[in-house]
Amino acid sequence: MPHLPEGPVWQRDSSHAHELDFHLSMLLDTARMDSYRRAIEASVQPGDVVLDIGCGTGVLSFMACEDGASRVYAIEGGPVIEVAKELAMDNGFADRIEFLRGWSVDVDIPEAADVLITETIGHAGLDEGIIAWTFDARQRLLRPGAAIVPQRLRLWVAAAESFDDHALVSDWSAPDLPYDYAAAHHRAAQTLWFATITPSNLLGQPELAADIALTTVLNETTTAAGHLRVDRDGTLHGLACWFDSLLSAGVTVDNLPPRSDSSWSQGFLPLAEPVAVSAGERLTWELSVSSDGQSWTWQVDRVDG
């Protein structure tokens, strides 16, 4: 049996390698970083108390310090917070940032914050729980009228054809599997997957599913329904979804396909079985997402049934 080297558990946990790679991809996404930097410059005033939910490596907290924040409360539930603490020390921000490990709904801070910054925007917009985090922060952790970055988030859906992505579902029905895996197939068809969606995957124009004002949104499930027109013959494998977000006045960020240079991919909501469709057909769709981003349900049907 190989001997595990002495040293921090960090070095022996493969999830930590993934964590570092994930956060590095975000730091190297110049469009993402530049937009957040401009939004923070517009939102943080000298002397402000700032709350950073899901701080990751602390980069947004560092930006807030550079713009004059007197104190930043940086909350992070993952092990990367230990890296953030080291980086704050190395970059001269440790005296103004208090790092708090855990979920923000379980954390208290000693003073109300003037600004909330959160980059808990997932590949499918709502899948990292941004509604629940911001609602709780508004109720408990922010002063009345506090600035919130981002201010709004919109979710888009489109009918999608993607044989490769649907294989994550259909392969559970492969004839060479050793046993009956119907239960796994059922679960896979009810899972939000992340995929790189390109315009060639889209069977028609997207539709706005939700327009969420994070300054006022309630801690409720987001529900939406609508119609999509099929513009070309193809195979309907599911719904593609993505977001655009208003961070502050005039500053936006999005993962509209194609964003090959983005650290965000897009969401893919599969059908249990693919459906052949023709140009001119109309589809109905329904979508429900819990405020914590954990529960997604959806349905897509032909208008004629």
N, C-alpha and C positions, 0 to 999 in steps of 0.2 A: 504494500500500500504506500503510495507516495507520501512523503512527509510535507505537511503544510508549513510554509515558512513562518517564522515569527513576525509579528507586525500587526498593524491595525486590522480589525475585521473588514474594514473598507476594502483592503487589497484582496480579500478572499471571497467577496460577494460580487458575482457577475452583474447583479442589478446596478451596482454602483458604477461599473464601467459604462453601462447604458445611460445612467444618469448624467455622467460627465459629458458623454457624446451628445446627448439630447440638449443640454444647456449650451454647449459650445455651438451647436447649429443655430440656436437662437441668437447668440452673441454675434455670429458672423452674418446674420441676416440684416444687411445694412438698411433696407427699407423699413423693417420692423423697428430697429434701434433708432433710426433717424426720426421716425414718426413719434415714438414715445419720448425722445429727447425734446422735440419741439413742443409736445403737449405738456410735458413737465415744466419746461421753461415758461409756458403761458399760464400755468396753474399754481405753481409754488412761489410764494412771496417770501422775502427775507423774514425770518422769525417764525415761520409756520411750523406747526407740528404735523408730521406726515405719517400716514399709515400705508404700508406696502404689504398687500395680501398676496401670498404666493411669491415670495421675493426671489426664490431660486438662488443664483449666485450673488444677488444683491445689487445688480447693475442699476436698477431703477432707483433704489435707495441712494446709491452713490450720486446719481444725477440730481436727485432732490437735494442732497447736501451741497452740491456745487451751485444750486440755485438759491441757497440761503436757508434751507430748513434748519431750525434750531435743534430739532429732535425727530428721529425717524424710528418708528416701531415696525420692524420687519418680521413678518410672520411666515413661516415655512414649515410644512409638515414632513418633508423628506430629508434624507441624510445630507443633501447638498448644503444644508444650512451650516454645517461645519466648515465647508469650503468657503462659504460667504463670510463667515467670521474671520477667517484667515485673510481673505482678500480685503476686507474692510480695514484690518490692521495694516496690511502692506500698502494700501493706498491712502492712508491717513484719514479715514472716516470713522474709525472705531469709537471715538469719543462722542459721536453724535447719533450712533445707531444702536438701538437695543434689539437684539435678535431674540425672537420668541418661537420656540419649536412647538408645533401642533397645528390643529385646524383653527382658523380664526373664530369660529363659532364657540370654541372652548377657551378662548383667550380673553383676558381683560387687560386694559392699559390704564395707567394712572391719570390720564388727562384726555379730553376729547380732541380728536385730530381735526385740523383745518382742511386737509386734503387726503383723499383716498386715491391710491394708485394700485391698480391690479392688472396683471397680465394673464389672468386665468381665462383666456379665450382659447378654446380648444380648436382642433382641426375642423370640427363641425359647429363651431361657434359656442354652443351651450354645454358641451360635454365636460367641461371642467368645473361646472357649478357656479358660474359667475353671478347668476341671479341670486342664489342663496347667500353667497358671500357678501354681495353688495347690500342686499336687504338687511342682513344682520348687522353689518357695519353701520348703516344709516340709523338703525334703531338704538345701538348701544355704544358705538365707538367714535362717532363723528359729531361735531358741533352742528347745530342747525345751519343750513345753507352752505355746508362744506362743499368744496370742489370735488368732483368725482371724475377720474380718468380710468376707463372711457366713459363717455356720457351716454352713448347709444350703441346698440348692436342690432344688425339686421341679419336674418337668416333666409337663404334662398334655396329653392329646390328645383331640380330638373329631372326629366326622364332620361335614364342613362342606359347605354349598351356597353358592357365591359365583361367580355368572356373571362379574362384573366382574374378579375376581382371576384366574379361570381363563382369561380372555382373554389374559393374558400368555403362556399356552401355546397355546391354540387359534388365536390370530391368526396363528401361524406356518404354519397350514394354510389361510389365507384364499385363495380362488380367484384374487384379483386380484394376488397376489404375482408378480413378474416371472420367477422361476425356481423350481426345486425346492428348498424350504427344509425338507425333512424332517429333515435333520441338526440344524437349529436347533430344530425342534419337539421332537426327542428330548432335546436338552440342556435346553430350557426345562422339560420334564416331569420332569427330574431335579434341578431347582434349588429350593433353599429360598428362597421369596419372603417378603417382609414385607408385612403387610396389616392393615387395621383391621377386626377381627372383632367383630361384635355378636351378641347372643343370637339374633337372627333368622336368622343364618347357620348356626346349629347344628342338626343333624338329630337330635340326641339328647344324652344326658348325657355329660360328659367322663369319661375314665379316667386314673388316675395311671400315667404311663409310667416315671418314675424318681424315686427319693428319694435324693439324694446328700449324704452327710456330707463336706463339704469339709475337715474336720479329719483325715479318715482315708482319703479316696478315693485309689485308685491311678491311675497314668497309663495308663488303659486305655479302650478303646472302650466306650461305654454302649450296651447292647442291651436291647430290651424287646419284648414282644408281648402281645396281649390280644384282648378281644372288645368290640365296641361294639354297642349296640342302637339301631336307627333308630326314632324316636318319631313321625315324620310322613312323609307322602309327599313326595318331592322329588327333586332331582338331586344325586348325590354328586360333588363336584368334587375332594375331597381331604381331608386332615387339617388341622385348625387346631391350633396348639399354643401354649402359654403357660407361665408359671412362677409360682411363689410362692417366696419365700426368707426364711429366718430369719436376720436379721443378727446379733442377739444375743438374750439371753433376753427374751422378750416383745416384741421389735421385729421386724416383718416388712415386706416390700415385695412387690408383685406387679403383674402386668398382666392380671389376670383380666378378660375382656370383660364389660361395656363399660367401658373406661377412657378416655373421650374427653378427659380432662384430663391424660393421662399422656404423657410424652415417649417411652415405649415403645409400639410397636404390638404385633402378634402375628405368629407364624410361620404360613406356609401351605405345605403340602406337597402339590402337585397330583397328580392322576391324569393319565396321558397322554390318556385319553378319559373324559368324564363318563359316569356310570352312573345310570339311573333306579332309585330305591329306593322301597320302600313301608314304611309303619309296621309294626312288628313284626319286620322283617328283622334278622338279626344279621350283623355283619361281623367278620372277623379282620383284625388289623393287626400289622405288624412294623416296628421302627425301630432304626436303628443310627447312632450319632453318634461320630465320632472325638474323642479327648480334647482336640485343639486346635480343635474346633468347625468344621473346614473340610469334612469329608466327612460327608454325610447320605445315607442310603439308607432307603427305606421301601416298603411294599407294603400294599395294602388289597384284601381279597377278600370276597365273600359266603361265609357259612359253607357253603352248598350248592354253592359253586364256580361 
